[in-house]
Each structure stands twice: as C-alpha cells, then as structure tokens.
Amino acid sequence: MEDSAIIELYFARNEDAVVQTKNKYGRLLKSISMRILHSIEDADECENDTYLKTWNAIPPQRPDVFSAFLSKIVRNLSLDRYDMMHADKRGNAQVGVLLDELAEVIADDKAGNSQEARELSEILNKFLSDQKELTRKIFVRRYYFGYNISEIADKYSLSESKVKMTLLRTRNKLKDYLEKEGVTI
C-alpha cells in the first residue's frame, strides 16, 4: 500500500492504518530500535509505542516522507528508553561511542532547546546534502541508525579503516561548517 493511502487511513481514523504501517515498516522500526537498545522486548515496545504516537499525531500532522516520520519517532522513543534504562550507569558501549564521537562536534546542551535543535537539524541537513552520496550514507548509517563500523564496511564493500577515516573527515568538516554557520561548539 502506498504511503499516501496509509496516511489517508489515519485521517479517516481507520484502525487498518496501524496494520498497514506495521506490515510495511515494522521491520525497519524494529531494526532502528534494536540498534539502540539491543533488546528484543524493548525494541518491540518502542515499535508498538511508535504506532500509538503515529495514531495520535496523524491528524493533524501530514508527513511528507512517512518512513522518515516513523523512523524519527521510533529513534526518539528508543533513545528515551535507553536513557531511562542507563540513568545510573555509563550505558551500552555502542550508543556511548556514537555520542562520544559527535560530542566533539555538537555541544550536548544544543539538543535541549527545541528551537535550537530545529535550527541545528536544518544546518545538519544542509551540510549532509552538500556531501558526496557515499559519505552521506556512511554518516547517516553510523550516527542516525547506529550501525557499527564493520557493518558499514560490509554494506559498501569498504575497509574498516576507510569507513573510520571517512567518518573522521566528515566530523571535522561538520565542525568547521558549524563554526562557519555560527553554531557554538
């Protein structure tokens, strides 16, 4: 079923919208959540919470890119759950590594203010749109979807050192770009 038809089901308050969403995007949503949480039970819960949040958000929202809309919801739910589960601990090494890698580029307090977060998101999207396609894909797989270095290397038939170097150079370019855009680092 096309995304536009699924969205129309949400607007009609037809519960089949959730079924169609699960059929089309369930595996993607669980995959995103699993990469963050590493727990089937928690990933299942975040996936199901995504359907509820989507049901409550549409209407009034009408997402342009439904898969991105859903991915953002499940990713945020999963990160919130991760934070809740690891409030007392240092946490899962994978998520910690991802955050440490980006911490040198983006100050943590920027994400706290929703207006600043939106502006930062727009700047980041502009930066990524200016990058080569492979560089952009590597960056997004690493920092949005949480893939590890070896998975990215396998996916694009690259050496792990090539992936690491691409990420390092991209982070450095991003840091320079953010400074040029007036973002305090």
Beta strands, then each sheet from edge to edge (+ up, - down):
end
